[in-house]
Amino acid sequence: MLAPILLFVTSLQSADPPADPRKGLDKLLDLTDRVSFYYVNQMGRYDFSAEETKTNASIVVQRECGSNCRRYMKEVVSHLMIAIPVTCSNGQQDLLIEFSGGHISYSHSGKAIEFQGSCFHSNESIHSITRNERFIFD
């Protein structure tokens, strides 16, 4: 009876962890020449899809970055890479960053992040990066 239990424990330990979608973000940014930022400023409880976030955005910034989108988005990528994986929570979306092949959705004052079905949390808000004049205009 001990052999089946050992086999089960061994198979649990050898299971590969799910792939981290953040590792492919640089490649996606290499394939784009424009990044769009949709800022939502809304009160109350709400839960928007990406399309609804775009529709309800009060500010939209479109940045043409040509072949330099990866370099332009370096701080955003770094912010995502240091965020810790968490269980997804719904609602309160306040920023959608859209680019060819994908988007990143931020909520809860820019500290909750959703990218390709995985969720992350950062102690620093993305807004400290994206609302900076230097980020927008440099």
C-alpha positions in Angstrom: 0.0 0.0 0.0 3.0 2.3 0.5 4.1 2.2 -3.1 1.0 3.9 -4.6 1.3 6.7 -2.0 5.0 7.3 -2.9 4.1 7.3 -6.6 1.4 10.0 -6.0 3.7 12.2 -4.0 6.5 11.8 -6.5 4.2 12.8 -9.4 3.1 15.9 -7.5 6.6 17.0 -6.9 7.7 16.5 -10.5 4.8 18.5 -12.0 6.1 21.5 -13.9 5.0 24.9 -12.6 2.8 26.9 -15.0 4.7 29.1 -17.4 5.1 32.7 -16.3 3.4 34.9 -19.1 5.6 37.9 -18.1 8.6 36.3 -19.8 7.0 36.8 -23.2 6.2 40.5 -22.8 9.5 41.8 -24.3 8.8 39.7 -27.4 5.3 41.1 -27.7 6.6 44.7 -27.4 9.2 44.0 -30.1 6.3 43.3 -32.5 4.4 46.5 -31.8 4.9 50.1 -32.9 2.2 51.8 -30.8 1.1 51.6 -27.1 -2.3 53.0 -25.9 -3.1 53.9 -22.3 -6.7 54.0 -21.2 -7.2 55.7 -17.8 -10.5 55.2 -16.0 -11.6 57.6 -13.3 -14.8 56.2 -11.9 -16.4 56.0 -8.4 -18.3 53.1 -7.0 -18.0 49.4 -7.6 -17.5 48.2 -11.2 -15.9 45.4 -13.1 -14.9 46.2 -16.7 -13.6 43.9 -19.5 -10.8 45.4 -21.6 -13.3 46.7 -24.2 -15.4 48.3 -21.4 -12.3 49.9 -19.9 -11.6 51.5 -23.3 -15.2 52.7 -23.6 -15.2 54.1 -20.1 -11.8 55.7 -20.2 -11.8 59.4 -19.4 -8.2 59.9 -20.7 -6.6 58.1 -23.6 -3.0 58.5 -24.5 -1.6 56.8 -27.7 2.2 56.7 -28.0 3.8 55.9 -31.3 7.1 54.3 -30.4 8.1 52.7 -33.7 10.6 50.0 -33.2 11.5 51.3 -29.8 8.4 50.1 -27.9 10.3 47.6 -25.9 12.7 50.3 -24.7 9.9 52.8 -24.1 8.0 50.4 -21.9 11.1 49.3 -20.0 9.8 50.7 -16.7 6.4 49.2 -17.1 8.0 45.8 -17.8 10.2 46.1 -14.8 7.2 47.0 -12.6 5.4 43.9 -13.8 8.5 41.6 -13.4 9.0 42.5 -9.7 5.3 42.1 -8.9 4.3 39.0 -6.9 1.8 36.4 -8.3 -1.5 36.5 -6.5 -5.1 35.2 -6.9 -7.0 37.5 -9.3 -9.5 39.9 -7.8 -12.2 41.5 -10.0 -13.2 45.1 -10.5 -12.0 48.6 -10.0 -9.9 48.7 -13.3 -8.2 52.1 -13.6 -5.7 51.6 -16.4 -5.5 49.5 -19.5 -2.2 49.4 -21.5 -2.8 48.0 -25.0 -0.3 47.0 -27.6 -0.1 44.6 -30.6 -0.8 41.1 -29.4 -2.0 42.0 -25.9 -2.8 44.2 -23.0 -2.1 44.7 -19.3 -5.0 45.7 -17.0 -4.4 47.5 -13.8 -6.9 47.9 -10.9 -7.1 48.9 -7.3 -5.1 52.1 -7.7 -2.7 50.6 -10.2 -1.4 48.0 -7.7 -3.3 44.9 -9.0 -2.1 43.7 -12.4 -3.7 41.2 -14.8 -1.6 40.0 -17.8 -2.6 37.0 -20.0 -4.9 35.5 -17.4 -2.4 35.7 -14.6 -2.5 38.2 -11.7 0.1 40.0 -9.8 0.4 42.6 -7.0 2.9 45.5 -6.6 3.4 47.7 -3.6 4.1 50.6 -6.0 1.3 51.9 -8.2 1.9 51.8 -12.0 0.6 55.4 -12.0 3.9 56.6 -10.4 5.4 55.6 -13.8 2.7 56.2 -16.4 1.5 59.5 -15.1 5.0 60.9 -15.1 5.5 63.7 -17.7 8.9 62.3 -18.6 7.3 58.9 -19.4 4.7 60.3 -21.6 6.8 62.9 -23.6 10.3 61.5 -23.7 
